[in-house]
Amino acid sequence: MFPENRLLELMIIGAIALIVVGPKDLPILMRRVGQFVGKMRGMANEFRASFEDLARQSELEDLRKEVEAMRNDHRSLTQFNPLGADYNAPEFTAHEEPAAEPSPPPVVAEAPAADAAPTKPKPARKPRAKRPPAKTPTAKAS
């Protein structure tokens, strides 16, 4: 579990800490050391996350430059007209889709009319009568 006899080193450090600090204050010291280590890990994670954000931003900037270069290349290709036709003419532009017909309004189920006969309420249950406790045969003492 611990490479290169790290367990032995941890045991020696623990024994020295027990002797120097004492058994009464050792749990307090260990708690503070744990809090310090937790803060250091949090700072390290935040530092790493900031570097990852910078890397992502630089990658995005590179992608933006590539897209812009591709757009410029596309524009220069569309300006080149080997056939002599005008690509901006109406027959070469994208056809627009006809406007969609408006859909009919959704059908809503109608609520029952106010003058409709009301439903009968269910009759209330009658409470059950309590039964007397069952009689158990008792043995007669003779």
C-alpha positions as CSV (number, residue, x, y, z in Angstrom):
1,M,0.0,0.0,0.0
2,F,2.8,2.4,0.9
3,P,5.7,2.3,-1.5
4,E,9.2,2.3,-0.3
5,N,8.5,1.7,3.4
6,R,6.4,4.9,3.8
7,L,4.4,3.2,6.6
8,L,7.5,2.9,8.8
9,E,8.3,6.6,8.2
10,L,4.7,7.6,9.1
11,M,4.9,5.6,12.3
12,I,8.2,7.3,13.3
13,I,6.8,10.7,12.6
14,G,3.6,9.8,14.6
15,A,5.7,8.6,17.6
16,I,7.8,11.8,17.6
17,A,4.7,13.9,17.4
18,L,3.2,12.0,20.3
19,I,6.3,12.5,22.4
20,V,6.7,16.2,21.5
21,V,3.1,17.3,21.5
22,G,1.6,14.9,24.1
23,P,-1.4,12.7,23.9
24,K,-3.8,15.4,25.1
25,D,-3.0,17.9,22.3
26,L,-2.3,15.4,19.5
27,P,-5.9,15.2,18.2
28,I,-6.1,19.0,18.0
29,L,-2.8,19.1,16.1
30,M,-3.9,16.4,13.7
31,R,-7.1,18.3,13.0
32,R,-5.3,21.5,12.2
33,V,-2.8,19.6,10.0
34,G,-5.8,18.1,8.1
35,Q,-7.4,21.5,7.7
36,F,-4.1,22.9,6.4
37,V,-3.7,20.1,3.9
38,G,-7.3,20.5,2.8
39,K,-6.7,24.2,2.1
40,M,-3.5,23.5,0.2
41,R,-5.4,20.9,-2.0
42,G,-8.1,23.4,-2.6
43,M,-5.6,26.1,-3.7
44,A,-3.8,23.5,-5.9
45,N,-7.2,22.6,-7.6
46,E,-8.0,26.2,-8.1
47,F,-4.6,26.9,-9.6
48,R,-5.0,23.9,-11.9
49,A,-8.5,24.9,-13.0
50,S,-7.2,28.4,-13.9
51,F,-4.5,26.9,-16.1
52,E,-7.1,24.7,-17.8
53,D,-9.4,27.7,-18.4
54,L,-6.4,29.6,-20.0
55,A,-5.7,26.5,-22.2
56,R,-9.4,26.3,-23.3
57,Q,-9.5,30.0,-24.0
58,S,-6.3,29.8,-26.2
59,E,-7.8,26.8,-28.0
60,L,-11.0,28.7,-28.6
61,E,-9.0,31.7,-29.9
62,D,-7.2,29.4,-32.3
63,L,-10.5,27.9,-33.5
64,R,-11.9,31.4,-34.1
65,K,-8.9,32.3,-36.2
66,E,-9.3,29.1,-38.2
67,V,-13.0,29.8,-38.8
68,E,-12.3,33.4,-39.8
69,A,-9.6,32.2,-42.2
70,M,-12.1,29.6,-43.7
71,R,-14.7,32.4,-44.1
72,N,-12.2,34.6,-45.9
73,D,-11.2,31.7,-48.1
74,H,-14.8,31.0,-48.9
75,R,-15.5,34.7,-49.8
76,S,-12.4,34.7,-52.1
77,L,-13.7,31.6,-53.8
78,T,-17.2,33.0,-54.3
79,Q,-15.7,36.1,-55.8
80,F,-13.8,34.0,-58.3
81,N,-16.3,33.3,-61.1
82,P,-15.0,30.9,-63.7
83,L,-18.3,30.5,-65.5
84,G,-19.1,34.1,-65.8
85,A,-22.4,33.7,-64.0
86,D,-23.5,35.9,-61.3
87,Y,-23.7,33.7,-58.2
88,N,-25.6,36.5,-56.4
89,A,-28.4,36.3,-59.0
90,P,-31.8,35.1,-57.7
91,E,-31.5,31.7,-59.4
92,F,-28.3,31.0,-57.5
93,T,-29.4,32.2,-54.1
94,A,-30.9,29.8,-51.6
95,H,-34.6,29.3,-52.1
96,E,-36.8,30.4,-49.2
97,E,-39.3,28.0,-47.8
98,P,-42.9,29.1,-48.2
99,A,-44.4,30.3,-45.0
100,A,-46.1,27.5,-43.1
101,E,-49.8,27.6,-42.9
102,P,-51.1,28.5,-39.5
103,S,-52.0,25.4,-37.5
104,P,-55.6,25.1,-36.3
105,P,-56.1,26.0,-32.6
106,P,-55.8,23.0,-30.3
107,V,-59.0,21.2,-29.4
108,V,-59.8,21.6,-25.7
109,A,-62.1,19.2,-23.9
110,E,-65.1,21.0,-22.7
111,A,-66.0,21.1,-19.0
112,P,-69.4,19.7,-18.0
113,A,-72.2,22.2,-18.1
114,A,-73.2,23.9,-14.9
115,D,-76.8,22.8,-15.3
116,A,-75.9,19.1,-15.6
117,A,-77.2,16.9,-12.8
118,P,-74.7,16.6,-10.0
119,T,-73.4,13.2,-9.1
120,K,-74.7,11.6,-5.9
121,P,-72.2,11.6,-3.0
122,K,-71.3,8.3,-1.6
123,P,-73.1,7.4,1.6
124,A,-71.1,7.6,4.8
125,R,-70.0,4.4,6.4
126,K,-71.6,3.4,9.6
127,P,-69.2,2.8,12.5
128,R,-68.9,-0.9,13.4
129,A,-70.2,-2.0,16.8
130,K,-67.5,-3.2,19.1
131,R,-67.6,-6.9,19.8
132,P,-67.3,-8.0,23.4
133,P,-64.1,-9.8,24.2
134,A,-64.1,-13.5,23.5
135,K,-64.7,-15.6,26.5
136,T,-61.9,-18.1,27.2
137,P,-62.7,-21.2,29.1
138,T,-61.1,-21.2,32.5
139,A,-60.2,-24.3,34.3
140,K,-62.2,-24.7,37.5
141,A,-60.1,-25.3,40.6
142,S,-61.3,-28.3,42.6
